[in-house]
Amino acid sequence: MAFDLCFAAAAGPDDMALLSADGADGERRYYASPGMLPWAANLLTQYGAQPCAPPAAAGLRLVVGHQGDIGALLGGH
């Protein structure tokens, strides 16, 4: 996945993550932290990413990033 290359190129900062969750409609949703934007803007645009509020923590899976940083990235959610 190209996002892991962006994470590695950025030297794995704590504010950078890609998360996923299954929506009620069965579709998998992906959430990129704001820290991902400077490193993966072209990819985010290609995938049609839109700004949104942080997702609920329940059901989230870490795709790229540091496991211990999820709570901080979600603002304590």
mmCIF file of the N, C-alpha and C atoms, coordinates in Angstrom:
data_MODEL
# 
_entry.id   MODEL 
# 
loop_
_atom_site.group_PDB 
_atom_site.id 
_atom_site.type_symbol 
_atom_site.label_atom_id 
_atom_site.label_alt_id 
_atom_site.label_comp_id 
_atom_site.label_asym_id 
_atom_site.label_entity_id 
_atom_site.label_seq_id 
_atom_site.pdbx_PDB_ins_code 
_atom_site.Cartn_x 
_atom_site.Cartn_y 
_atom_site.Cartn_z 
_atom_site.occupancy 
_atom_site.B_iso_or_equiv 
_atom_site.pdbx_formal_charge 
_atom_site.auth_seq_id 
_atom_site.auth_comp_id 
_atom_site.auth_asym_id 
_atom_site.auth_atom_id 
_atom_site.pdbx_PDB_model_num 
ATOM 1   N N  . MET A 1 1  ? 0.845   -1.176 0.000  1.00 0.00 ? 1  MET A N  1 
ATOM 2   C CA . MET A 1 1  ? 0.000   0.000  0.000  1.00 0.00 ? 1  MET A CA 1 
ATOM 3   C C  . MET A 1 1  ? 0.889   1.237  0.000  1.00 0.00 ? 1  MET A C  1 
ATOM 4   N N  . ALA A 1 2  ? 0.545   2.212  -0.783 1.00 0.00 ? 2  ALA A N  1 
ATOM 5   C CA . ALA A 1 2  ? 1.366   3.411  -0.932 1.00 0.00 ? 2  ALA A CA 1 
ATOM 6   C C  . ALA A 1 2  ? 1.412   4.268  0.329  1.00 0.00 ? 2  ALA A C  1 
ATOM 7   N N  . PHE A 1 3  ? 0.380   4.193  1.175  1.00 0.00 ? 3  PHE A N  1 
ATOM 8   C CA . PHE A 1 3  ? 0.379   5.019  2.379  1.00 0.00 ? 3  PHE A CA 1 
ATOM 9   C C  . PHE A 1 3  ? 1.492   4.613  3.340  1.00 0.00 ? 3  PHE A C  1 
ATOM 10  N N  . ASP A 1 4  ? 1.839   3.336  3.383  1.00 0.00 ? 4  ASP A N  1 
ATOM 11  C CA . ASP A 1 4  ? 2.930   2.922  4.260  1.00 0.00 ? 4  ASP A CA 1 
ATOM 12  C C  . ASP A 1 4  ? 4.261   3.490  3.781  1.00 0.00 ? 4  ASP A C  1 
ATOM 13  N N  . LEU A 1 5  ? 4.408   3.678  2.481  1.00 0.00 ? 5  LEU A N  1 
ATOM 14  C CA . LEU A 1 5  ? 5.625   4.303  1.952  1.00 0.00 ? 5  LEU A CA 1 
ATOM 15  C C  . LEU A 1 5  ? 5.694   5.772  2.348  1.00 0.00 ? 5  LEU A C  1 
ATOM 16  N N  . CYS A 1 6  ? 4.562   6.452  2.330  1.00 0.00 ? 6  CYS A N  1 
ATOM 17  C CA . CYS A 1 6  ? 4.511   7.851  2.777  1.00 0.00 ? 6  CYS A CA 1 
ATOM 18  C C  . CYS A 1 6  ? 4.878   7.942  4.254  1.00 0.00 ? 6  CYS A C  1 
ATOM 19  N N  . PHE A 1 7  ? 4.347   7.028  5.063  1.00 0.00 ? 7  PHE A N  1 
ATOM 20  C CA . PHE A 1 7  ? 4.637   6.995  6.495  1.00 0.00 ? 7  PHE A CA 1 
ATOM 21  C C  . PHE A 1 7  ? 6.132   6.786  6.731  1.00 0.00 ? 7  PHE A C  1 
ATOM 22  N N  . ALA A 1 8  ? 6.719   5.860  6.001  1.00 0.00 ? 8  ALA A N  1 
ATOM 23  C CA . ALA A 1 8  ? 8.155   5.596  6.140  1.00 0.00 ? 8  ALA A CA 1 
ATOM 24  C C  . ALA A 1 8  ? 8.980   6.793  5.679  1.00 0.00 ? 8  ALA A C  1 
ATOM 25  N N  . ALA A 1 9  ? 8.588   7.427  4.577  1.00 0.00 ? 9  ALA A N  1 
ATOM 26  C CA . ALA A 1 9  ? 9.321   8.590  4.067  1.00 0.00 ? 9  ALA A CA 1 
ATOM 27  C C  . ALA A 1 9  ? 9.289   9.748  5.056  1.00 0.00 ? 9  ALA A C  1 
ATOM 28  N N  . ALA A 1 10 ? 8.213   9.839  5.834  1.00 0.00 ? 10 ALA A N  1 
ATOM 29  C CA . ALA A 1 10 ? 8.078   10.902 6.827  1.00 0.00 ? 10 ALA A CA 1 
ATOM 30  C C  . ALA A 1 10 ? 8.748   10.529 8.147  1.00 0.00 ? 10 ALA A C  1 
ATOM 31  N N  . ALA A 1 11 ? 9.400   9.378  8.209  1.00 0.00 ? 11 ALA A N  1 
ATOM 32  C CA . ALA A 1 11 ? 10.078  8.869  9.405  1.00 0.00 ? 11 ALA A CA 1 
ATOM 33  C C  . ALA A 1 11 ? 9.093   8.517  10.514 1.00 0.00 ? 11 ALA A C  1 
ATOM 34  N N  . GLY A 1 12 ? 7.889   8.093  10.140 1.00 0.00 ? 12 GLY A N  1 
ATOM 35  C CA . GLY A 1 12 ? 6.911   7.568  11.090 1.00 0.00 ? 12 GLY A CA 1 
ATOM 36  C C  . GLY A 1 12 ? 6.481   8.503  12.194 1.00 0.00 ? 12 GLY A C  1 
ATOM 37  N N  . PRO A 1 13 ? 6.034   9.712  11.861 1.00 0.00 ? 13 PRO A N  1 
ATOM 38  C CA . PRO A 1 13 ? 5.641   10.648 12.921 1.00 0.00 ? 13 PRO A CA 1 
ATOM 39  C C  . PRO A 1 13 ? 4.401   10.176 13.691 1.00 0.00 ? 13 PRO A C  1 
ATOM 40  N N  . ASP A 1 14 ? 4.292   10.618 14.944 1.00 0.00 ? 14 ASP A N  1 
ATOM 41  C CA . ASP A 1 14 ? 3.185   10.212 15.805 1.00 0.00 ? 14 ASP A CA 1 
ATOM 42  C C  . ASP A 1 14 ? 1.829   10.723 15.335 1.00 0.00 ? 14 ASP A C  1 
ATOM 43  N N  . ASP A 1 15 ? 1.812   11.810 14.571 1.00 0.00 ? 15 ASP A N  1 
ATOM 44  C CA . ASP A 1 15 ? 0.529   12.396 14.158 1.00 0.00 ? 15 ASP A CA 1 
ATOM 45  C C  . ASP A 1 15 ? 0.056   11.895 12.795 1.00 0.00 ? 15 ASP A C  1 
ATOM 46  N N  . MET A 1 16 ? 0.653   10.840 12.309 1.00 0.00 ? 16 MET A N  1 
ATOM 47  C CA . MET A 1 16 ? 0.345   10.344 10.971 1.00 0.00 ? 16 MET A CA 1 
ATOM 48  C C  . MET A 1 16 ? -0.159  8.908  11.044 1.00 0.00 ? 16 MET A C  1 
ATOM 49  N N  . ALA A 1 17 ? -1.392  8.692  10.566 1.00 0.00 ? 17 ALA A N  1 
ATOM 50  C CA . ALA A 1 17 ? -1.954  7.339  10.591 1.00 0.00 ? 17 ALA A CA 1 
ATOM 51  C C  . ALA A 1 17 ? -3.034  7.196  9.535  1.00 0.00 ? 17 ALA A C  1 
ATOM 52  N N  . LEU A 1 18 ? -3.254  5.967  9.139  1.00 0.00 ? 18 LEU A N  1 
ATOM 53  C CA . LEU A 1 18 ? -4.368  5.602  8.269  1.00 0.00 ? 18 LEU A CA 1 
ATOM 54  C C  . LEU A 1 18 ? -5.136  4.520  9.014  1.00 0.00 ? 18 LEU A C  1 
ATOM 55  N N  . LEU A 1 19 ? -6.433  4.762  9.216  1.00 0.00 ? 19 LEU A N  1 
ATOM 56  C CA . LEU A 1 19 ? -7.301  3.851  9.957  1.00 0.00 ? 19 LEU A CA 1 
ATOM 57  C C  . LEU A 1 19 ? -8.404  3.367  9.043  1.00 0.00 ? 19 LEU A C  1 
ATOM 58  N N  . SER A 1 20 ? -9.002  2.235  9.374  1.00 0.00 ? 20 SER A N  1 
ATOM 59  C CA . SER A 1 20 ? -10.136 1.747  8.591  1.00 0.00 ? 20 SER A CA 1 
ATOM 60  C C  . SER A 1 20 ? -11.227 1.252  9.528  1.00 0.00 ? 20 SER A C  1 
ATOM 61  N N  . ALA A 1 21 ? -12.449 1.251  9.017  1.00 0.00 ? 21 ALA A N  1 
ATOM 62  C CA . ALA A 1 21 ? -13.608 0.721  9.742  1.00 0.00 ? 21 ALA A CA 1 
ATOM 63  C C  . ALA A 1 21 ? -14.639 0.302  8.712  1.00 0.00 ? 21 ALA A C  1 
ATOM 64  N N  . ASP A 1 22 ? -15.418 -0.697 9.063  1.00 0.00 ? 22 ASP A N  1 
ATOM 65  C CA . ASP A 1 22 ? -16.503 -1.128 8.187  1.00 0.00 ? 22 ASP A CA 1 
ATOM 66  C C  . ASP A 1 22 ? -17.738 -0.291 8.483  1.00 0.00 ? 22 ASP A C  1 
ATOM 67  N N  . GLY A 1 23 ? -18.328 0.290  7.443  1.00 0.00 ? 23 GLY A N  1 
ATOM 68  C CA . GLY A 1 23 ? -19.533 1.090  7.592  1.00 0.00 ? 23 GLY A CA 1 
ATOM 69  C C  . GLY A 1 23 ? -20.764 0.212  7.733  1.00 0.00 ? 23 GLY A C  1 
ATOM 70  N N  . ALA A 1 24 ? -21.874 0.813  8.140  1.00 0.00 ? 24 ALA A N  1 
ATOM 71  C CA . ALA A 1 24 ? -23.135 0.085  8.300  1.00 0.00 ? 24 ALA A CA 1 
ATOM 72  C C  . ALA A 1 24 ? -23.588 -0.535 6.983  1.00 0.00 ? 24 ALA A C  1 
ATOM 73  N N  . ASP A 1 25 ? -23.157 0.059  5.877  1.00 0.00 ? 25 ASP A N  1 
ATOM 74  C CA . ASP A 1 25 ? -23.531 -0.444 4.554  1.00 0.00 ? 25 ASP A CA 1 
ATOM 75  C C  . ASP A 1 25 ? -22.611 -1.565 4.064  1.00 0.00 ? 25 ASP A C  1 
ATOM 76  N N  . GLY A 1 26 ? -21.660 -1.967 4.922  1.00 0.00 ? 26 GLY A N  1 
ATOM 77  C CA . GLY A 1 26 ? -20.739 -3.036 4.556  1.00 0.00 ? 26 GLY A CA 1 
ATOM 78  C C  . GLY A 1 26 ? -19.498 -2.556 3.828  1.00 0.00 ? 26 GLY A C  1 
ATOM 79  N N  . GLU A 1 27 ? -19.455 -1.296 3.464  1.00 0.00 ? 27 GLU A N  1 
ATOM 80  C CA . GLU A 1 27 ? -18.285 -0.732 2.782  1.00 0.00 ? 27 GLU A CA 1 
ATOM 81  C C  . GLU A 1 27 ? -17.194 -0.414 3.797  1.00 0.00 ? 27 GLU A C  1 
ATOM 82  N N  . ARG A 1 28 ? -15.961 -0.657 3.430  1.00 0.00 ? 28 ARG A N  1 
ATOM 83  C CA . ARG A 1 28 ? -14.840 -0.288 4.284  1.00 0.00 ? 28 ARG A CA 1 
ATOM 84  C C  . ARG A 1 28 ? -14.529 1.185  4.067  1.00 0.00 ? 28 ARG A C  1 
ATOM 85  N N  . ARG A 1 29 ? -14.410 1.905  5.153  1.00 0.00 ? 29 ARG A N  1 
ATOM 86  C CA . ARG A 1 29 ? -14.075 3.326  5.128  1.00 0.00 ? 29 ARG A CA 1 
ATOM 87  C C  . ARG A 1 29 ? -12.644 3.492  5.648  1.00 0.00 ? 29 ARG A C  1 
ATOM 88  N N  . TYR A 1 30 ? -11.942 4.444  5.071  1.00 0.00 ? 30 TYR A N  1 
ATOM 89  C CA . TYR A 1 30 ? -10.582 4.740  5.504  1.00 0.00 ? 30 TYR A CA 1 
ATOM 90  C C  . TYR A 1 30 ? -10.528 6.164  6.016  1.00 0.00 ? 30 TYR A C  1 
ATOM 91  N N  . TYR A 1 31 ? -9.769  6.357  7.074  1.00 0.00 ? 31 TYR A N  1 
ATOM 92  C CA . TYR A 1 31 ? -9.611  7.663  7.695  1.00 0.00 ? 31 TYR A CA 1 
ATOM 93  C C  . TYR A 1 31 ? -8.126  7.974  7.796  1.00 0.00 ? 31 TYR A C  1 
ATOM 94  N N  . ALA A 1 32 ? -7.719  9.099  7.220  1.00 0.00 ? 32 ALA A N  1 
ATOM 95  C CA . ALA A 1 32 ? -6.327  9.544  7.290  1.00 0.00 ? 32 ALA A CA 1 
ATOM 96  C C  . ALA A 1 32 ? -6.243  10.680 8.297  1.00 0.00 ? 32 ALA A C  1 
ATOM 97  N N  . SER A 1 33 ? -5.262  10.620 9.167  1.00 0.00 ? 33 SER A N  1 
ATOM 98  C CA . SER A 1 33 ? -5.070  11.714 10.118 1.00 0.00 ? 33 SER A CA 1 
ATOM 99  C C  . SER A 1 33 ? -4.599  12.950 9.355  1.00 0.00 ? 33 SER A C  1 
ATOM 100 N N  . PRO A 1 34 ? -4.822  14.147 9.925  1.00 0.00 ? 34 PRO A N  1 
ATOM 101 C CA . PRO A 1 34 ? -4.345  15.364 9.256  1.00 0.00 ? 34 PRO A CA 1 
ATOM 102 C C  . PRO A 1 34 ? -2.841  15.343 8.984  1.00 0.00 ? 34 PRO A C  1 
ATOM 103 N N  . GLY A 1 35 ? -2.079  14.633 9.805  1.00 0.00 ? 35 GLY A N  1 
ATOM 104 C CA . GLY A 1 35 ? -0.639  14.539 9.595  1.00 0.00 ? 35 GLY A CA 1 
ATOM 105 C C  . GLY A 1 35 ? -0.260  13.803 8.320  1.00 0.00 ? 35 GLY A C  1 
ATOM 106 N N  . MET A 1 36 ? -1.197  13.073 7.755  1.00 0.00 ? 36 MET A N  1 
ATOM 107 C CA . MET A 1 36 ? -0.950  12.346 6.505  1.00 0.00 ? 36 MET A CA 1 
ATOM 108 C C  . MET A 1 36 ? -0.947  13.302 5.301  1.00 0.00 ? 36 MET A C  1 
ATOM 109 N N  . LEU A 1 37 ? -1.661  14.403 5.407  1.00 0.00 ? 37 LEU A N  1 
ATOM 110 C CA . LEU A 1 37 ? -1.864  15.304 4.265  1.00 0.00 ? 37 LEU A CA 1 
ATOM 111 C C  . LEU A 1 37 ? -0.575  15.799 3.605  1.00 0.00 ? 37 LEU A C  1 
ATOM 112 N N  . PRO A 1 38 ? 0.401   16.327 4.356  1.00 0.00 ? 38 PRO A N  1 
ATOM 113 C CA . PRO A 1 38 ? 1.601   16.832 3.674  1.00 0.00 ? 38 PRO A CA 1 
ATOM 114 C C  . PRO A 1 38 ? 2.369   15.762 2.896  1.00 0.00 ? 38 PRO A C  1 
ATOM 115 N N  . TRP A 1 39 ? 2.239   14.507 3.306  1.00 0.00 ? 39 TRP A N  1 
ATOM 116 C CA . TRP A 1 39 ? 3.012   13.434 2.698  1.00 0.00 ? 39 TRP A CA 1 
ATOM 117 C C  . TRP A 1 39 ? 2.240   12.641 1.666  1.00 0.00 ? 39 TRP A C  1 
ATOM 118 N N  . ALA A 1 40 ? 0.924   12.693 1.729  1.00 0.00 ? 40 ALA A N  1 
ATOM 119 C CA . ALA A 1 40 ? 0.118   11.838 0.853  1.00 0.00 ? 40 ALA A CA 1 
ATOM 120 C C  . ALA A 1 40 ? -1.017  12.596 0.179  1.00 0.00 ? 40 ALA A C  1 
ATOM 121 N N  . ALA A 1 41 ? -0.867  13.892 -0.019 1.00 0.00 ? 41 ALA A N  1 
ATOM 122 C CA . ALA A 1 41 ? -1.940  14.704 -0.604 1.00 0.00 ? 41 ALA A CA 1 
ATOM 123 C C  . ALA A 1 41 ? -2.400  14.153 -1.950 1.00 0.00 ? 41 ALA A C  1 
ATOM 124 N N  . ASN A 1 42 ? -1.468  13.766 -2.801 1.00 0.00 ? 42 ASN A N  1 
ATOM 125 C CA . ASN A 1 42 ? -1.850  13.241 -4.120 1.00 0.00 ? 42 ASN A CA 1 
ATOM 126 C C  . ASN A 1 42 ? -2.647  11.945 -4.000 1.00 0.00 ? 42 ASN A C  1 
ATOM 127 N N  . LEU A 1 43 ? -2.234  11.060 -3.101 1.00 0.00 ? 43 LEU A N  1 
ATOM 128 C CA . LEU A 1 43 ? -2.968  9.806  -2.898 1.00 0.00 ? 43 LEU A CA 1 
ATOM 129 C C  . LEU A 1 43 ? -4.361  10.071 -2.342 1.00 0.00 ? 43 LEU A C  1 
ATOM 130 N N  . LEU A 1 44 ? -4.440  10.963 -1.368 1.00 0.00 ? 44 LEU A N  1 
ATOM 131 C CA . LEU A 1 44 ? -5.737  11.280 -0.774 1.00 0.00 ? 44 LEU A CA 1 
ATOM 132 C C  . LEU A 1 44 ? -6.678  11.863 -1.820 1.00 0.00 ? 44 LEU A C  1 
ATOM 133 N N  . THR A 1 45 ? -6.166  12.722 -2.676 1.00 0.00 ? 45 THR A N  1 
ATOM 134 C CA . THR A 1 45 ? -6.979  13.283 -3.757 1.00 0.00 ? 45 THR A CA 1 
ATOM 135 C C  . THR A 1 45 ? -7.410  12.190 -4.725 1.00 0.00 ? 45 THR A C  1 
ATOM 136 N N  . GLN A 1 46 ? -6.492  11.319 -5.076 1.00 0.00 ? 46 GLN A N  1 
ATOM 137 C CA . GLN A 1 46 ? -6.787  10.220 -6.001 1.00 0.00 ? 46 GLN A CA 1 
ATOM 138 C C  . GLN A 1 46 ? -7.917  9.336  -5.476 1.00 0.00 ? 46 GLN A C  1 
ATOM 139 N N  . TYR A 1 47 ? -7.945  9.106  -4.167 1.00 0.00 ? 47 TYR A N  1 
ATOM 140 C CA . TYR A 1 47 ? -8.977  8.255  -3.570 1.00 0.00 ? 47 TYR A CA 1 
ATOM 141 C C  . TYR A 1 47 ? -10.235 9.032  -3.178 1.00 0.00 ? 47 TYR A C  1 
ATOM 142 N N  . GLY A 1 48 ? -10.263 10.325 -3.481 1.00 0.00 ? 48 GLY A N  1 
ATOM 143 C CA . GLY A 1 48 ? -11.458 11.123 -3.202 1.00 0.00 ? 48 GLY A CA 1 
ATOM 144 C C  . GLY A 1 48 ? -11.666 11.432 -1.731 1.00 0.00 ? 48 GLY A C  1 
ATOM 145 N N  . ALA A 1 49 ? -10.591 11.528 -0.974 1.00 0.00 ? 49 ALA A N  1 
ATOM 146 C CA . ALA A 1 49 ? -10.694 11.803 0.459  1.00 0.00 ? 49 ALA A CA 1 
ATOM 147 C C  . ALA A 1 49 ? -11.370 13.146 0.711  1.00 0.00 ? 49 ALA A C  1 
ATOM 148 N N  . GLN A 1 50 ? -12.185 13.178 1.746  1.00 0.00 ? 50 GLN A N  1 
ATOM 149 C CA . GLN A 1 50 ? -12.888 14.391 2.163  1.00 0.00 ? 50 GLN A CA 1 
ATOM 150 C C  . GLN A 1 50 ? -12.625 14.621 3.648  1.00 0.00 ? 50 GLN A C  1 
ATOM 151 N N  . PRO A 1 51 ? -12.456 15.879 4.068  1.00 0.00 ? 51 PRO A N  1 
ATOM 152 C CA . PRO A 1 51 ? -12.284 16.151 5.502  1.00 0.00 ? 51 PRO A CA 1 
ATOM 153 C C  . PRO A 1 51 ? -13.521 15.696 6.277  1.00 0.00 ? 51 PRO A C  1 
ATOM 154 N N  . CYS A 1 52 ? -13.288 15.199 7.487  1.00 0.00 ? 52 CYS A N  1 
ATOM 155 C CA . CYS A 1 52 ? -14.394 14.776 8.345  1.00 0.00 ? 52 CYS A CA 1 
ATOM 156 C C  . CYS A 1 52 ? -13.960 14.863 9.803  1.00 0.00 ? 52 CYS A C  1 
ATOM 157 N N  . ALA A 1 53 ? -14.928 14.741 10.689 1.00 0.00 ? 53 ALA A N  1 
ATOM 158 C CA . ALA A 1 53 ? -14.635 14.681 12.122 1.00 0.00 ? 53 ALA A CA 1 
ATOM 159 C C  . ALA A 1 53 ? -13.946 13.350 12.417 1.00 0.00 ? 53 ALA A C  1 
ATOM 160 N N  . PRO A 1 54 ? -13.209 13.270 13.514 1.00 0.00 ? 54 PRO A N  1 
ATOM 161 C CA . PRO A 1 54 ? -12.589 11.986 13.859 1.00 0.00 ? 54 PRO A CA 1 
ATOM 162 C C  . PRO A 1 54 ? -13.653 10.901 14.022 1.00 0.00 ? 54 PRO A C  1 
ATOM 163 N N  . PRO A 1 55 ? -13.377 9.704  13.538 1.00 0.00 ? 55 PRO A N  1 
ATOM 164 C CA . PRO A 1 55 ? -14.346 8.610  13.678 1.00 0.00 ? 55 PRO A CA 1 
ATOM 165 C C  . PRO A 1 55 ? -14.381 8.094  15.117 1.00 0.00 ? 55 PRO A C  1 
ATOM 166 N N  . ALA A 1 56 ? -15.445 7.398  15.459 1.00 0.00 ? 56 ALA A N  1 
ATOM 167 C CA . ALA A 1 56 ? -15.521 6.734  16.760 1.00 0.00 ? 56 ALA A CA 1 
ATOM 168 C C  . ALA A 1 56 ? -14.474 5.626  16.803 1.00 0.00 ? 56 ALA A C  1 
ATOM 169 N N  . ALA A 1 57 ? -13.915 5.393  17.964 1.00 0.00 ? 57 ALA A N  1 
ATOM 170 C CA . ALA A 1 57 ? -12.841 4.406  18.093 1.00 0.00 ? 57 ALA A CA 1 
ATOM 171 C C  . ALA A 1 57 ? -13.329 2.968  17.929 1.00 0.00 ? 57 ALA A C  1 
ATOM 172 N N  . ALA A 1 58 ? -14.592 2.719  18.241 1.00 0.00 ? 58 ALA A N  1 
ATOM 173 C CA . ALA A 1 58 ? -15.120 1.352  18.167 1.00 0.00 ? 58 ALA A CA 1 
ATOM 174 C C  . ALA A 1 58 ? -15.054 0.835  16.733 1.00 0.00 ? 58 ALA A C  1 
ATOM 175 N N  . GLY A 1 59 ? -14.445 -0.305 16.557 1.00 0.00 ? 59 GLY A N  1 
ATOM 176 C CA . GLY A 1 59 ? -14.369 -0.935 15.245 1.00 0.00 ? 59 GLY A CA 1 
ATOM 177 C C  . GLY A 1 59 ? -13.252 -0.440 14.352 1.00 0.00 ? 59 GLY A C  1 
ATOM 178 N N  . LEU A 1 60 ? -12.458 0.525  14.823 1.00 0.00 ? 60 LEU A N  1 
ATOM 179 C CA . LEU A 1 60 ? -11.348 1.028  14.001 1.00 0.00 ? 60 LEU A CA 1 
ATOM 180 C C  . LEU A 1 60 ? -10.195 0.039  13.976 1.00 0.00 ? 60 LEU A C  1 
ATOM 181 N N  . ARG A 1 61 ? -9.544  -0.033 12.840 1.00 0.00 ? 61 ARG A N  1 
ATOM 182 C CA . ARG A 1 61 ? -8.332  -0.838 12.686 1.00 0.00 ? 61 ARG A CA 1 
ATOM 183 C C  . ARG A 1 61 ? -7.213  0.078  12.190 1.00 0.00 ? 61 ARG A C  1 
ATOM 184 N N  . LEU A 1 62 ? -6.049  -0.100 12.740 1.00 0.00 ? 62 LEU A N  1 
ATOM 185 C CA . LEU A 1 62 ? -4.883  0.654  12.297 1.00 0.00 ? 62 LEU A CA 1 
ATOM 186 C C  . LEU A 1 62 ? -4.339  0.005  11.037 1.00 0.00 ? 62 LEU A C  1 
ATOM 187 N N  . VAL A 1 63 ? -4.215  0.779  9.980  1.00 0.00 ? 63 VAL A N  1 
ATOM 188 C CA . VAL A 1 63 ? -3.652  0.290  8.721  1.00 0.00 ? 63 VAL A CA 1 
ATOM 189 C C  . VAL A 1 63 ? -2.184  0.702  8.637  1.00 0.00 ? 63 VAL A C  1 
ATOM 190 N N  . VAL A 1 64 ? -1.914  1.976  8.925  1.00 0.00 ? 64 VAL A N  1 
ATOM 191 C CA . VAL A 1 64 ? -0.559  2.519  8.906  1.00 0.00 ? 64 VAL A CA 1 
ATOM 192 C C  . VAL A 1 64 ? -0.434  3.465  10.090 1.00 0.00 ? 64 VAL A C  1 
ATOM 193 N N  . GLY A 1 65 ? 0.639   3.346  10.858 1.00 0.00 ? 65 GLY A N  1 
ATOM 194 C CA . GLY A 1 65 ? 0.863   4.252  11.984 1.00 0.00 ? 65 GLY A CA 1 
ATOM 195 C C  . GLY A 1 65 ? 1.306   3.495  13.219 1.00 0.00 ? 65 GLY A C  1 
ATOM 196 N N  . HIS A 1 66 ? 1.318   4.214  14.346 1.00 0.00 ? 66 HIS A N  1 
ATOM 197 C CA . HIS A 1 66 ? 1.722   3.647  15.627 1.00 0.00 ? 66 HIS A CA 1 
ATOM 198 C C  . HIS A 1 66 ? 0.482   3.344  16.456 1.00 0.00 ? 66 HIS A C  1 
ATOM 199 N N  . GLN A 1 67 ? 0.329   2.115  16.901 1.00 0.00 ? 67 GLN A N  1 
ATOM 200 C CA . GLN A 1 67 ? -0.846  1.687  17.656 1.00 0.00 ? 67 GLN A CA 1 
ATOM 201 C C  . GLN A 1 67 ? -1.111  2.583  18.867 1.00 0.00 ? 67 GLN A C  1 
ATOM 202 N N  . GLY A 1 68 ? -0.088  2.954  19.589 1.00 0.00 ? 68 GLY A N  1 
ATOM 203 C CA . GLY A 1 68 ? -0.253  3.749  20.801 1.00 0.00 ? 68 GLY A CA 1 
ATOM 204 C C  . GLY A 1 68 ? -0.744  5.161  20.567 1.00 0.00 ? 68 GLY A C  1 
ATOM 205 N N  . ASP A 1 69 ? -0.732  5.628  19.344 1.00 0.00 ? 69 ASP A N  1 
ATOM 206 C CA . ASP A 1 69 ? -1.114  7.007  19.046 1.00 0.00 ? 69 ASP A CA 1 
ATOM 207 C C  . ASP A 1 69 ? -2.574  7.164  18.657 1.00 0.00 ? 69 ASP A C  1 
ATOM 208 N N  . ILE A 1 70 ? -3.321  6.079  18.536 1.00 0.00 ? 70 ILE A N  1 
ATOM 209 C CA . ILE A 1 70 ? -4.694  6.167  18.039 1.00 0.00 ? 70 ILE A CA 1 
ATOM 210 C C  . ILE A 1 70 ? -5.556  7.050  18.930 1.00 0.00 ? 70 ILE A C  1 
ATOM 211 N N  . GLY A 1 71 ? -5.499  6.869  20.239 1.00 0.00 ? 71 GLY A N  1 
ATOM 212 C CA . GLY A 1 71 ? -6.314  7.677  21.148 1.00 0.00 ? 71 GLY A CA 1 
ATOM 213 C C  . GLY A 1 71 ? -6.030  9.161  21.001 1.00 0.00 ? 71 GLY A C  1 
ATOM 214 N N  . ALA A 1 72 ? -4.767  9.522  20.914 1.00 0.00 ? 72 ALA A N  1 
ATOM 215 C CA . ALA A 1 72 ? -4.403  10.931 20.754 1.00 0.00 ? 72 ALA A CA 1 
ATOM 216 C C  . ALA A 1 72 ? -4.883  11.478 19.417 1.00 0.00 ? 72 ALA A C  1 
ATOM 217 N N  . LEU A 1 73 ? -4.791  10.677 18.367 1.00 0.00 ? 73 LEU A N  1 
ATOM 218 C CA . LEU A 1 73 ? -5.238  11.120 17.047 1.00 0.00 ? 73 LEU A CA 1 
ATOM 219 C C  . LEU A 1 73 ? -6.743  11.342 17.004 1.00 0.00 ? 73 LEU A C  1 
ATOM 220 N N  . LEU A 1 74 ? -7.481  10.588 17.797 1.00 0.00 ? 74 LEU A N  1 
ATOM 221 C CA . LEU A 1 74 ? -8.938  10.708 17.813 1.00 0.00 ? 74 LEU A CA 1 
ATOM 222 C C  . LEU A 1 74 ? -9.410  11.745 18.825 1.00 0.00 ? 74 LEU A C  1 
ATOM 223 N N  . GLY A 1 75 ? -8.491  12.433 19.442 1.00 0.00 ? 75 GLY A N  1 
ATOM 224 C CA . GLY A 1 75 ? -8.871  13.455 20.405 1.00 0.00 ? 75 GLY A CA 1 
ATOM 225 C C  . GLY A 1 75 ? -9.508  12.876 21.658 1.00 0.00 ? 75 GLY A C  1 
ATOM 226 N N  . GLY A 1 76 ? -9.073  11.683 22.037 1.00 0.00 ? 76 GLY A N  1 
ATOM 227 C CA . GLY A 1 76 ? -9.601  11.050 23.236 1.00 0.00 ? 76 GLY A CA 1 
ATOM 228 C C  . GLY A 1 76 ? -10.889 10.292 23.022 1.00 0.00 ? 76 GLY A C  1 
ATOM 229 N N  . HIS A 1 77 ? -11.338 10.124 21.766 1.00 0.00 ? 77 HIS A N  1 
ATOM 230 C CA . HIS A 1 77 ? -12.589 9.399  21.496 1.00 0.00 ? 77 HIS A CA 1 
ATOM 231 C C  . HIS A 1 77 ? -12.408 7.926  21.759 1.00 0.00 ? 77 HIS A C  1 
# 
